[in-house]
Amino acid sequence: MRSGAAAIRAAIIDLDGTMLDTVPDFELALNGMRAELGLAPIGQETITPMVGKGSEKLIRDVLSLDLPQAQVEAQYETAMAAYQRHYLAINGQRATMYEGVTEGLCKLRSLGLRLACVTNKPVAFAQPLLAQKGLTPYFDLMYGGDSLPKKKPDPLPLLQVCSDFDLPPSQVVAIGDSSNDAQAARAAGCFVLTVPYGYNHGRPVHEINSDGIVGTLFDAANLIEAHNSNTN
């Protein structure tokens, strides 16, 4: 956080790769879809770099592993329907929470921050997943990738949260694992902190233009607490 900046009053937190490791769920759902299309299964090492830019791109990228572009588009609607059916059936079964998530969320709330979850995951997947993992009560609101006309890295979802909370972006921090989160935060005028254990489309986290890398959400809460103590 920059010295002399205003106190942080809200945090916008990503879901996949930031709070939960959901790649094992993606593996089940995507391979269920691929089996219906007569395609061989793929592993987590192939799937992980594809996660984070929304279901539409994910499905097209997965199909592109085997099919030419014309066939990708021809099969897209069928593949998406199959993927959504499989994902809803297994949502959360293999997903695990990262270290420090509940502790970090508890501390952020104890500091008086308002919290929003903003993810590119469709709302139909994100809402039940948050509930299943006991995370829903921590958040004042949640936006999925299909909640608004644009998704991250566009700043619209972050700006919408700032408007909902009646806060200037300069008093809001985004916490995520990828360049999507950082680009959206920079464009919106928010601070951004990055966790090192997520996906980031297969790129090193140190390439992200953020205000700092934090080991866990609890570390992020401690950093925000230290920053705010110097502004109050």
N, C-alpha and C positions, 0 to 999 in steps of 0.2 A: 504494500500500500504506500502511496506517495505521502511523504511528510507534509503536513499542512492541509491534507484533504479532509473533507467533511466526514463525520461519523457514518458508519455503515448501519442502515436501518432495516435492510432486507437482503435475503439471499435467494438466488434462483439456482436450483440444483438439478443437474441432469440425472437421468435414470440408468440407462444401459452403460456399463463401463465406469460408472461413478458411484452409484449406490449398490447396484447388483451386477453380478457376472451372469449374463443371460445367454452367452454363447451356447452352453449345453442345450438350452431350450430351442434356440435357432437351429441347432444341429438336428434335433428330432423333427421339428416342423418342416424344415427344408428338405430333409431326406424323405419324409413322408410324401411331400409334393413331388419330388424327383421320381420316387417309385411309381407314382400314378402315371407319370409321363414316360416311363420306361428308361429312366436315366439312372446311372450308377450312383451310389451314395458318395458324399464328400465329407471330409473331416473338418474339425474345428480350426485347424491351421489355415484352411482355405477360406472358411467363413469369416473368421475374426476381422481381417482387413476390410471386409465388405460392410460391416455393421456401422450404423450411425447416421446414414443419410436418407433414411426413410424406407418404407417397405417397397415402394415402387422401384427405386433404384436397386434395392437388394435383390428383388426377384429377377429383374433384367440382368443384373450382373451374374447371378447364379445360372440362369439359362444360357448366358453367353459363354459359359465354360464349355458348352457342348454344341451349341447351335449357331448358325450364321444369323446375322441381324434380322433378316426377313422372317426367319422361323421364330426368333425370339418374340417379335411383335405378334406373329400369328398365334403363338402359344401363351402370350402374356395373360390374357383374361382367365383362361382355364387354370394356369399356374397360380395366379393370385388367389383365386377362389379356393383352390386346394390348399395352398399355404395357410390362408386365414382359417380354414376349417381345422387343419392340423394344429396350428398354434393355439387356437382357443381351447382345444382339447387337452393340451399339455402345459399350458401357460403356467410357469412358476414351478413345475415339477422338479426341474434340475437346477433352476437358478439359485445362486447363493449370494448372501450379503457380504460385502467387503468389510474388513476390519475397521472399526471405529465409526461406522455409519450411525448406529443408534446413539452412541455416546456423543457424536458430533451434533446430531440433530437435537438431542436433549440440551446440549450446551448452547447451541444457537438460540433455541427458544428461551432458555434461562437468561440470555443476554437481552431479551426483548425484541429480537429480530422477527419479522414476518417472513414466512417461507413459502416459496412456490416451487413446484416441480415442473420443469419444461423439458419435454422429450420429443424426439422425432418419431417415437413409437406411436402407432394409432391409439386413440383413446380407449377403444374396445379391448386392447391388450394391456394398456398402462394402468387403467383404474383398478381392475381386479388384481393385477400383480402387486400394486402398492398395498391394497387391502390384505391380500394373502400374506404378505411379509410384515404386516403390522405397521406400515409406514404412513398410512393415510392420515392418522390424527396429527401428525407433525406439520401438515401443510395446510395453508389457508386456501390455496387453489392449485389446480393442475391444468396444463395445456399439453395436448398431444400433437403429433405431426399433422393431424387432420382437423384440429380445432379452429385454425385460422387460415386465411388464404395463402400464407407463406410459412415455411418452417425454417429452423436454423440451417445454414448460417445467416439467413436474413434476420435483421434485428427485430422484425415485427413482434414475435412472441415475447421478447424481453421488454420491448417498449409497452406492450399491452399490460404486462405485469406491473411495470412502473406506474402506468395510468391507474390500474386497479388499486394499487396501494397508495396512490396519491403521493408518490415520492419522485424526486428528480433522479435520473439515472446515476448521478454522481454519488448517491447514497445507497446504491444497490451493487452487490457483487454477484457475479455468475460463477458457479463452481462446476467444472466438468472435466472430461478426459480427452477432449479432442479439439482440433482446429475449428470445427463447427461452432463450439461453444465460445471460443475466443473471438472468432470473426464476428459473431452475432453481438457479443458484448462490446467489442471495440466500436462497431458501427452504432450501437445504441448509446454509447457513452458510459457504460458500466465498468466497474473493475472486473477482473477475471482471475480466478485461481484455478490451477490445473492439478489433478491427481496423476501420479505416474504409472498406475497399475492398469489403466483401461485399454482401449482399443486404438484410438486415434488413426483409424484407417490404415493401420500397419506402419505408421511413421513414428520416429522417435518423439517422445513428449517434449524434449528440449527444443524442438523446432517450432513449438507453438509460441506465439507472441502473447504471453500472459504477464500478470503482475507477480507471479511466483508459483512454484511447485510445492504442494503440500502433501505430506505422506498419507494423510487420512483426512476425513471430514472433521475429526476431532482436532487435528492440527490446524485445520482451516479456522475452526471456531476459536482456538487459542490466539491465532494471528489477528483475527477480527477483534477479539477482546483487547489485545494489546494496542491495536490501532485506535480503537474507540476510547481507551483510557487516556490517550494523549490528545484527544479532541474535546473531551467533556470538561 
